[in-house]
């Protein structure tokens, strides 16, 4: 179906995700990323979550924006 993860480095976390084609555009990854970000920020010392995506991958960019990333 897909995967999501975070690499923690001190006060910050880098998130990454991938979703198989048949499961895209159903809101699954947005829900998963929102939950992951919430879990990361439960640790009071964390203050930055970041990730990158290909500028041509509009779907991934939309997921990140929906989750409050800019």
Secondary structure, 3 states (H helix, E strand, C coil): CEEEEEEEECCEEEEEEEECHHHCCCCHHHHHHHHHHHHHHCCCCCCEEECCCCCCCHHHHHHHHHCCCC
